Amino acid sequence: MAPSIAVRVLDRCSVAPPPGSAPPTTLPLTFFDIPWLLFPPSQPLFFFHFPTPTSRFTSVTLPKLKHSLSLALLEYFPFSGRLIQSPDSETPAIVYADGDSVAMTVAEADGDFDRLCGHRSKDAGQFHQLVPRLSESCEVPIMAVQITIFSNAGISVGIALHHAIADGRTFTNFMKTWSSIHRNDENTLMKSFPSPLPSYDRSVIKEVNGLKEMLLQQWRKHKKTLNKTSGEDGEDDDLTRATFLMSPRDMEKVKQWIVSHCKRKSKPPPPHLSAYVLTCAFAWICLCEARATTAPPETCFFCFNAGGITRLDYPVPAAYLGNCVAFGRAAAARKELMGEEGIVAAAEAIGRKIKELDGEVLGGAERWISEWEVLIGGDSHVVILGSPKLDLYEVDFGWGRPLKIEEISIDEMKSGISLTESRDFKGGIEIGLLLPRNQMDVFASLFHGGLKVLS
C-alpha cells in the first residue's frame, strides 16, 4: 500500500553555531561509543499540536526554530561536526571545525495528522518521509533535522543523530535545551541551557584492560556485516507500525500473576520485577508467538542498554556529552518462552541480567560487538531502543508536550522495538513496534488478550 501522505520540500538549509563561538575540536571515541558505529542513526520523530497555516509557519515560526537551534549548538557544537570513521584509520573520532553545520530540511505534508499521532497500526513507509537521513561515507554528519508542517494541524520534528556521539540522556538534554530556547525569550537565554553545561572531557571514561582496542578490532572486522543499509526494510509495503501501552495497572497484573504462579510452584519469583522488566518480559513472549517461524532458534536473546553513570565504580558527570551505557543480552530457551511459564522465564532472564550489570556493569564488555552481531537483521530476537527514563515527553517548544513520539530507526533492524515513557499515564511505558501486518495483528491479539486474562 502506498504511503497515505504527500510531502513537499519547501527548503533545504544549514544551521550552525554562531560564528567563532566554538573552537576546533576533536573528540576521540571511548569504548562506550565504539559499538554504536555498527548501528543505524537514531531517528526520533516528535509530533506537536500546531493548528497554524503554512504561511505563518514559514514567516514566523521557522526563523525562530533556526535561530534557537543555532543557539542550542553553542553548547552542543559537536552535534554540528562529522564522524570520521575510515576502517583504515587508527581510531574513529568526532571532529568539529568552525563553519560546520546541521543540515535542515523544511517540508509541508498533506495527510491525516491525527492518525499519524495515534497508537493504532498504520503503514510504516509514510513515516520515512518525515525524518532526515545521514549520508554513508567515511565522514558522516553527526546530526540532521527535518521540520514538517501539516497546515492548520500540527508540526513534526524529525532528527537523525549518529549514536556514536551520545546516548539517550545526552540527546534528551539537547532537545530540552533547543526547545527551551525556542519557548523562552532570548533575554533569558542562560536559563534555557542545562545546568551544569555539557562536559566534553572524554578522560572521565577510564580505559579498561585494552577494551577499546578489542572493540575497535571487532568493528573493523564486522563493519560491513553489521552496518545494515538504511531503508532496506522500510520499502516493504506490508510493514506496519503501532504502539502498545503498558499502564502501571497492567504491570501490577503481570507481577501478581508471576508471584502467584511461583508461589503455587513453590519456587522463588524472578529477582527484579521492576516496571521495566515486567513490560519487557510481557512484550518478549508476545513477540515470540507473533514471529513464529518454521525454523526458530533454540535460544532467544533479549538485548537492552543499562545506564553506566549510576553503575560505574568511579564518577562520571551527569552532563557528560557522550555514551555511557552498557549492553546487556538476556537469553532464554524458546520452548520455555512459548510455554505456560513463558512470562516467568522471560522476567527471570531479563531480571537476572540486570542484576549482573548492577554488580559489574562492564562484565563481558569485550563481547559487546561479537555477541550482538547475531541480532542485527534477524527477526528471532529482540533489541530494545530508547528508554522510559528519559522524559522525552517533557520536550516543549511552546506548543505543549508532544502528542506522540516515534523511533523510526527500529525500521532498520528486524529485531528492534522502542520504549518510551507514557505520555498519558504516569509510570506507564509505550512500546513501539514494526511488524508485517499479519504478525502485528497476532501481537495485538496476544498483548490485549493476555492482559485481559490476567485481570
Helices and strands as residue ranges (DSSP letters): E 6-15, E 25-28, G 34-38, E 44-50, H 54-56, I 57-61, H 62-72, G 77-80, E 82-84, E 93-96, E 102-110, H 113-116, E 122-123, G 125-130, E 139-141, E 143-150, E 153-161, H 168-183, G 186-188, H 189-192, G 202-204, H 211-226, E 239-246, H 248-264, H 275-290, E 299-307, E 325-333, H 334-337, H 342-359, G 365-367, H 368-372, G 373-375, E 382-387, G 392-394, E 404-407, G 408-412, E 416-421, E 429-436, H 437-453
